[in-house]
Amino acid sequence: MLFYGKEVVMSKEKALIEICLAGLSEGSHEFDFTCTAAAFDDMALSDAGFSKEISVKVTVVKLEDEMIVTIKTVATSNLSCDLCLAPVSTEVGGYYRIFYGNSRGDETGEERDEEYRLIDRNTLSIDLTEDVRETLLLSVPMKVTCTDYPDCGVLHEEETHETREEASLDRSWQESLEQLKNKYR
C-alpha cells in the first residue's frame, strides 16, 4: 500500500495481510491471519525477536460511507534482559484502529489524522501488511527485565542484599524484645 498525500493507492504486488472488500456486506466481519516475521521480509521484525508465529485478528465494521478496521496482534518476542542480558521470551500484543472513508465523501482538503484514510468506492481490497508490521514493532516493550526468571543475576544480588539488611534488623529487634521480656519476668 502506498500513500499519495492522504489517499491510499494499492500496490500491485501480493499482499501478506489483505482484506477483500468486493462483496463485503455492511456490518461487522472478522478475519484471522497467521504468519511469521520472515514473511514480512523486514529485518526490524527479526531484530525485535519475532521468530515464532504471529497471530493477527482483523475486525472490519463496514458502514455506508466508511469502514472501521481494527487490528489486534499477538506474538512471542525473544529478547534479552536489559540488566543481565539473559534471554527473555515474552508474549506481546498490539492494537491499531484505522478509519477508511470514501474519497468523494470529503474533498474539503482538510488535514486528517493518519488513522483516517480515503479510499475509492470501487476499491477491491485493502492491504494491511504495513499496518500490521508497525503494530508489531510498537508492541515491543521499551524495557525488558527478567523478574520472573531465576537466571537474572542482577535482580538476585539486589534481593540477597536487601534480605541480609532485613535479617540484621529483625535480629536486633528480636534481641531487644527478648531483653525486655526477661527484664519483666
N, C-alpha and C positions, 0 to 999 in steps of 0.2 A: 504494500500500500504506500502510495506517495502522496504528499500533501502539496497542493499548489495553492498558496495563500491559506485560506481556511477551508478549501474544498478538497474532498478525498478523491484521489484518482487511483483506480485499481491497476496494479501491475499485471503483466501477462504471465509471469511465472507461477508455478504451482504453489499454493499457499499451504502451510502446515496446519493452521487453525483457521478454518473458513466456515462461515455461516451462509448457506444458500437461502436467498430471500425470495426466489421465484416460487410462487405458490404458497408462501407463508401467510397464514391467515392472521387476523387480528387476535390478540390475546397473548398469553404467556407461553413460552416454549423453552424447554431445557435441552442442552446439548452437553454431552460428556466426551472429553478427549483424553487420551493418554499418549504421552510422547517422552522423548529423552532429551537431555541437553545437547547431545551431539546432533540431533535432527535440526536444531536451530542454526547450526554452523556458525556459532558465535563463541569466541574464546572467553568472553566475560562470564558466560554461564558456567563454563568449565572451571574457570578460576574461582567462581563463587562456591564451588564444591558440589554442584548438582551432577551426580553421576548415576542416580537411580531413576526410576520412572517418575514422571511429573504428571499429576492429575489436574486437569483443567475442567471446570464446570462453567458453562456459559448459559446465562438466562437472558432471553430476548423477550421483551414486552413490546409488542407491536401495536401501535395506535394508528389512527387515521393518517396523521401527518408527521409522525415521529416514531422513533424506536428508542427504547432504553435497553442498553446492553450491559449486563453485569458479569464481570469475570472474577472467578474465585480460583486460586491456585493453591495446591498443596504439594510439597516436595520435601525430600530429605536432602539436607546440605551437610557435607562433610568438611568441617573447618578445623582450625586449630585454636586452642585456648590462647587468649591474649596474654595470660600471665605466665603459663609454664610451657606452652606450645604443644601440649598433649592433644591427640586427635579427639575431636568432639563431633558427634553426629546428632543433628537436631532437625526436627520437623518444622518447617516454616510455611506460613500461609500468607497469601496476598489477596487483595481485594481492589477492584477498579471498576468504576462505572462511567459509561460513555453515553451521551445523548446524540442521536442522529436525527436531523430534520431535513425536510425536502428543500432542495435548492430554490425552488420557485416560491416557497412559503415566506422567505425572508431575504430580500435583496436590498436592505437598507444600508448595507456597508458598515454596520456597527461591529466593534471589536467583540469577539466572543472568547470564552474560555476554550482551552484545548480539549476539554471534556465534551464540548458541543461541536459536532461536525456536520457539515452539509453533504447530502448525497442526492443524487438524481432519483426520481420516482422509478425509473427503469433499471436501476442497479440490480444486477442478478445475484451478487454475493458480496460479502464483506470479509476482508482478510484481517484477522485479529492477531496474527503471528507476532507482529512488533509490539502490540499492546500486552500480550501475554509475556513476552520477553522482558519488557520493562517492569511489569508487575512482579515477576520472579526476582529480578535484580533488586527492586525496592523492598522485597520481603526479607532479604538477608539482614540479620541483626548487625548493628554497628559495633557492638562489643560482645565478644564470645568468651564466656568463662565456663569452666568445667566444675561447677559447685556440686554437681551430682556424681562426679567421678572421683574415685579414691586415688587415682594416679596423680592428681594435681598437687605437687609438692609445695607450691607457694601457699595455697589455702590451708594445707595441713600444718605447715610450720606456724602460721598465724594462730590456728586453733590450739596447737600444742602450747604456744607461748601464753595465750590467754588462760588456758587450763592451769598452767603452773602458777600464775598470779592468783587465780581464783582459789586454788588449793591452799596456797600460803595464807590468804586472807581468811579462809574458812578455818584453818588450823588455829590461827591466833585468836579468832573469835571464840572458838570452842574451848580453847585453853582458859581464856578469861572467864567464860561461863562456868567451867569446872571449878576454878578457884573460888568464885562467888558461892557456888553450891556447897563446897567444902567449908567455907567460912561460916555459913549459917546453919550447919548441922550440929 
